[in-house]
Amino acid sequence: MEWTIHQVARATGTTSRTLRHYADIGLLAPSRVGANGYRYYDDAALRRYQRILLLRELGLGLAAIAGVLDERTDAVQALRAHAELLEQEAARLDRLAASVRETVRRTEQGEELDVTTSFEGFDASRYEEEVVQRWGREAHDDAQRTWRGLGEDGRAAHGAEADAIGRGLAAAAARGAAPGDEDVQELVRRHHAWVSLFWTPGAEQYRVLTATYVEDERFRATYEAYGPGTAQLLSDAAALFAERELA
């Protein structure tokens, strides 16, 4: 049995453009291309795509994923290894959740943070390779220096602003707001300013960045956690903002 590129995209929550990009870089080729130009994926291709998604969930960049897949290890053995890594990641997320709950408790009771427990589960280095590949080493290092320089209060304020923007966009999406609505554009303006604390993107850079909020499963999950349609509204509204305000 085979599936078209649109069926695979719909079933996996990705986009046809992402699948075509994976084919272009040699990461995931369709099993065949029909005379009509349609791309088809068989069972073997879907199994490979599942491994790609698993490795993406673990934070690996595309180049690293290609290296793992090219090792041609036994499929069952590889899946067992992936499962172990996912279990390790689940444990890390449990520590992260406990850390955040402890921060909430201390904040509500007016206590200072405990540096030995407040950052359990955080691992900023896991995305380093991907950030460097996409935006450059200088952008990564500048962002890291800025983040370290914010201090606890600055980092908390930055996180609170991200949460406020996400909640505002979710409420707008729930009532069916359009990307060009004034209140939506104001939220996007705040989002651009939030990003610009580390790096100020121009029109095309901002459009590409916010497009990943829909195309990348991790970003989409982050924004969709606020409510259905949040990621898409932000991406569409940001494209409009970039055209009007940044071009």
C-alpha positions as CSV (number, residue, x, y, z in Angstrom):
1,M,0.0,0.0,0.0
2,E,1.2,3.5,-0.8
3,W,0.2,7.0,0.5
4,T,0.4,10.3,-1.3
5,I,2.5,13.1,0.0
6,H,-0.7,14.9,1.0
7,Q,-2.0,11.9,3.0
8,V,1.3,11.5,4.8
9,A,1.4,15.2,5.6
10,R,-2.1,15.2,6.9
11,A,-1.7,12.0,9.0
12,T,1.6,13.2,10.6
13,G,0.6,16.8,11.1
14,T,3.4,18.2,9.0
15,T,3.4,19.9,5.5
16,S,4.0,18.8,2.0
17,R,6.7,21.4,1.8
18,T,8.6,19.8,4.7
19,L,8.4,16.4,3.0
20,R,9.7,17.8,-0.2
21,H,12.5,19.5,1.7
22,Y,13.5,16.2,3.3
23,A,13.6,14.6,-0.2
24,D,15.7,17.5,-1.5
25,I,18.4,16.9,1.2
26,G,18.3,13.2,0.9
27,L,16.7,12.5,4.2
28,L,13.4,11.0,3.1
29,A,12.9,10.1,-0.5
30,P,9.4,9.0,-1.8
31,S,9.2,5.4,-2.7
32,R,8.2,6.5,-6.2
33,V,7.1,9.5,-8.2
34,G,4.1,8.9,-10.5
35,A,3.7,10.0,-14.1
36,N,1.5,12.8,-12.8
37,G,4.4,14.0,-10.6
38,Y,2.7,12.9,-7.4
39,R,5.0,11.6,-4.7
40,Y,4.1,8.3,-3.1
41,Y,5.4,6.7,0.2
42,D,5.3,3.0,0.9
43,D,5.6,1.2,4.3
44,A,9.4,1.4,4.3
45,A,9.3,5.1,3.7
46,L,6.8,5.6,6.5
47,R,9.0,3.6,8.9
48,R,12.0,5.8,8.0
49,Y,9.8,8.9,8.6
50,Q,8.7,7.6,12.0
51,R,12.4,7.3,12.9
52,I,13.0,10.9,11.7
53,L,10.2,12.2,13.8
54,L,11.4,10.3,16.9
55,L,14.9,11.8,16.5
56,R,13.4,15.2,15.9
57,E,11.5,14.8,19.2
58,L,14.9,14.1,20.9
59,G,16.2,17.5,19.6
60,L,18.6,16.2,16.9
61,G,19.2,18.4,13.9
62,L,18.6,17.2,10.4
63,A,22.3,16.5,9.7
64,A,22.6,14.5,12.8
65,I,19.5,12.5,12.0
66,A,20.9,11.7,8.5
67,G,24.0,10.4,10.2
68,V,22.0,8.1,12.5
69,L,19.9,6.8,9.7
70,D,22.9,6.1,7.5
71,E,24.4,3.8,10.0
72,R,22.0,1.2,8.8
73,T,21.6,-0.5,12.1
74,D,19.0,-3.3,12.7
75,A,15.6,-1.7,12.6
76,V,14.3,-3.3,15.8
77,Q,17.6,-2.6,17.7
78,A,17.4,1.1,16.5
79,L,13.8,1.4,17.7
80,R,14.7,0.0,21.1
81,A,17.5,2.6,21.3
82,H,15.0,5.3,20.4
83,A,12.6,4.0,23.0
84,E,15.3,4.3,25.7
85,L,16.1,7.8,24.6
86,L,12.5,8.7,24.8
87,E,12.3,7.3,28.3
88,Q,15.3,9.4,29.3
89,E,13.6,12.4,27.8
90,A,10.4,11.7,29.7
91,A,12.4,11.5,32.9
92,R,14.0,14.9,32.0
93,L,10.6,16.4,31.4
94,D,9.4,15.1,34.7
95,R,12.3,16.9,36.4
96,L,11.6,20.0,34.4
97,A,7.9,20.0,35.5
98,A,8.9,19.5,39.1
99,S,11.3,22.4,38.8
100,V,8.6,24.7,37.4
101,R,6.1,23.6,40.1
102,E,8.7,24.4,42.8
103,T,9.3,27.8,41.2
104,V,5.6,28.5,41.3
105,R,5.4,27.5,44.9
106,R,8.4,29.7,45.9
107,T,7.0,32.6,43.9
108,E,3.5,32.3,45.6
109,Q,5.1,32.2,49.0
110,G,7.6,35.0,48.4
111,E,10.7,32.8,48.7
112,E,13.9,33.1,46.7
113,L,14.8,30.6,44.1
114,D,17.1,27.7,45.0
115,V,19.8,27.6,42.2
116,T,20.4,23.9,43.0
117,T,16.8,22.9,42.2
118,S,15.3,25.6,40.0
119,F,17.0,24.5,36.8
120,E,16.5,20.7,37.0
121,G,15.7,19.3,33.6
122,F,16.8,22.3,31.5
123,D,19.2,21.6,28.7
124,A,19.8,24.5,26.4
125,S,22.6,22.7,24.6
126,R,20.3,20.2,23.0
127,Y,19.2,22.7,20.3
128,E,22.7,24.3,19.7
129,E,23.5,22.4,16.5
130,E,20.1,23.2,15.0
131,V,20.3,26.9,15.9
132,V,23.8,27.2,14.5
133,Q,22.8,25.5,11.3
134,R,19.8,27.7,10.8
135,W,20.9,31.1,12.1
136,G,24.7,30.9,12.5
137,R,27.1,30.5,15.3
138,E,27.2,34.3,16.1
139,A,23.4,34.4,16.6
140,H,23.5,31.4,18.9
141,D,26.4,32.7,21.0
142,D,24.9,36.2,21.2
143,A,21.6,34.8,22.4
144,Q,23.3,32.7,25.0
145,R,25.2,35.7,26.4
146,T,22.0,37.8,26.4
147,W,20.1,35.0,28.3
148,R,22.8,34.6,30.9
149,G,22.9,38.4,31.4
150,L,19.2,38.7,32.1
151,G,19.4,37.3,35.5
152,E,16.6,35.5,37.3
153,D,14.1,38.4,37.2
154,G,14.8,39.1,33.5
155,R,14.3,35.5,32.5
156,A,11.1,35.3,34.5
157,A,9.8,38.4,32.9
158,H,10.7,37.1,29.4
159,G,8.9,33.9,30.1
160,A,5.8,35.7,31.4
161,E,5.7,37.8,28.3
162,A,5.8,34.7,26.1
163,D,3.0,33.2,28.1
164,A,0.9,36.4,27.9
165,I,1.4,36.5,24.1
166,G,0.4,32.8,23.7
167,R,-2.7,33.2,25.8
168,G,-3.7,36.3,23.9
169,L,-3.3,34.6,20.5
170,A,-5.2,31.6,21.7
171,A,-8.1,33.8,22.8
172,A,-8.1,35.5,19.4
173,A,-8.0,32.2,17.6
174,A,-10.9,30.9,19.7
175,R,-13.1,33.8,18.6
176,G,-12.1,33.5,15.0
177,A,-10.0,36.6,14.8
178,A,-8.3,37.4,11.5
179,P,-4.5,37.8,11.1
180,G,-4.9,41.5,10.3
181,D,-7.1,42.4,13.3
182,E,-5.6,45.2,15.3
183,D,-5.4,43.3,18.5
184,V,-3.7,40.3,16.8
185,Q,-1.2,42.6,15.1
186,E,-0.4,44.2,18.5
187,L,0.3,40.7,19.9
188,V,2.6,40.0,16.9
189,R,4.3,43.3,17.5
190,R,5.0,42.2,21.1
191,H,6.2,38.8,19.8
192,H,8.7,40.4,17.4
193,A,10.0,42.6,20.3
194,W,10.2,39.4,22.5
195,V,12.3,37.7,19.8
196,S,14.4,40.8,19.3
197,L,15.7,40.7,22.8
198,F,18.2,38.1,21.5
199,W,18.2,38.8,17.7
200,T,16.3,41.3,15.6
201,P,14.9,39.5,12.5
202,G,14.1,41.4,9.3
203,A,11.0,40.8,7.3
204,E,12.0,37.6,5.6
205,Q,13.8,36.2,8.6
206,Y,10.8,36.8,10.8
207,R,8.5,35.3,8.2
208,V,10.7,32.2,8.0
209,L,11.0,31.9,11.7
210,T,7.3,32.1,12.4
211,A,6.5,29.7,9.6
212,T,8.4,27.1,11.6
213,Y,5.8,27.5,14.3
214,V,3.4,25.6,12.0
215,E,5.9,23.4,10.1
216,D,8.0,22.2,13.1
217,E,6.2,19.7,15.3
218,R,7.9,21.0,18.5
219,F,7.1,24.7,17.9
220,R,3.5,23.9,16.9
221,A,3.0,21.8,20.0
222,T,4.2,24.6,22.2
223,Y,1.8,27.1,20.8
224,E,-1.1,24.7,20.3
225,A,-0.9,24.0,24.0
226,Y,-2.5,27.4,24.5
227,G,-5.4,26.4,22.2
228,P,-6.2,25.1,18.7
229,G,-5.2,27.4,15.9
230,T,-2.8,29.5,17.9
231,A,0.3,28.5,15.9
232,Q,-1.4,29.1,12.6
233,L,-2.8,32.5,13.6
234,L,0.7,33.6,14.8
235,S,2.3,32.5,11.6
236,D,-0.2,34.1,9.3
237,A,-0.3,37.3,11.3
238,A,3.5,37.5,11.5
239,A,3.7,37.2,7.7
240,L,1.4,40.1,7.4
241,F,3.3,42.1,10.1
242,A,6.6,41.4,8.3
243,E,5.1,42.7,5.0
244,R,3.6,45.8,6.5
245,E,6.1,46.8,9.2
246,L,9.5,45.2,8.5
247,A,9.8,45.2,4.7
